[in-house]
Amino acid sequence: MRTILFIGALVWGAVMQMGYGRLLADESLGDQTIGLVTIIFYAVALLSLIGAFLAGEAALLGYIISMVFVGAYRSSRPRRRS
C-alpha cells in the first residue's frame, strides 16, 4: 500500500507542477488570470500536502519529491521556440 501511495503522490505532484508551469507559459493569459491560477494552485498544493501527510510518510515523501524535483527540472530546461 505504501508503494501505491508513494507513486500516486509522485504522479499527482508532477502533474500539478507541470500543468501550472504550462499555464504560466501561456502568453494569452492576463495578469489577473495568472494571479487567480496561482492562488488556486497553492491552495490545491496545500490541500494535497495535508492529504499526503494524513495518508502517511510514503505519500508525503512522494508528493514533496515530485514537487521539488519536477519544479527544478522544468525551470532548468531552456524553452523551445515554435
C-alpha positions in Angstrom: 0.0 0.0 0.0 2.9 2.4 0.7 4.2 1.9 -2.8 0.9 2.8 -4.3 0.6 5.9 -2.2 4.2 6.9 -3.0 3.7 6.5 -6.7 0.3 8.1 -6.7 1.6 11.2 -4.8 4.6 11.3 -7.1 2.4 11.4 -10.2 -0.1 13.9 -8.6 2.7 16.3 -7.7 4.3 16.1 -11.1 1.1 16.6 -12.9 0.2 19.6 -10.8 3.6 21.2 -11.2 3.8 20.6 -15.0 0.2 21.9 -15.5 1.0 25.0 -13.5 4.2 25.6 -15.5 2.3 25.2 -18.8 -0.4 27.8 -17.7 2.3 30.3 -16.7 4.0 29.9 -20.1 0.8 30.7 -22.0 1.2 34.3 -23.2 -2.5 34.8 -23.9 -3.4 34.9 -20.2 -3.6 38.2 -18.4 -2.1 39.2 -15.1 -5.4 38.8 -13.2 -5.9 35.3 -14.6 -2.3 34.3 -13.7 -2.9 35.6 -10.2 -6.1 33.6 -9.8 -4.4 30.5 -11.2 -1.5 30.9 -8.8 -3.8 31.3 -5.8 -5.8 28.2 -6.8 -2.6 26.2 -7.4 -1.2 27.0 -4.0 -4.5 26.2 -2.3 -4.7 22.8 -4.0 -1.0 22.2 -3.3 -1.6 22.9 0.4 -4.6 20.6 0.5 -2.6 17.9 -1.3 0.2 18.3 1.2 -2.2 17.9 4.1 -3.8 14.9 2.4 -0.4 13.3 1.8 0.5 13.9 5.4 -2.6 12.2 6.6 -2.1 9.3 4.2 1.4 8.5 5.7 5.0 9.1 5.2 5.2 7.3 1.8 2.6 9.7 0.2 4.2 12.7 1.9 7.7 11.9 0.6 6.4 11.1 -2.9 4.5 14.4 -3.1 7.4 16.5 -1.8 9.9 14.8 -4.1 7.7 15.3 -7.1 7.0 19.0 -6.4 10.7 19.8 -5.7 12.3 17.8 -8.5 9.8 18.4 -11.2 9.9 22.1 -10.5 13.7 22.2 -10.6 13.8 20.1 -13.8 11.2 22.2 -15.6 12.8 25.5 -14.7 16.3 24.5 -15.7 15.4 23.4 -19.2 15.7 26.0 -22.0 12.4 26.9 -23.6 11.8 25.9 -27.2 10.6 28.4 -29.7 7.9 27.0 -32.0 
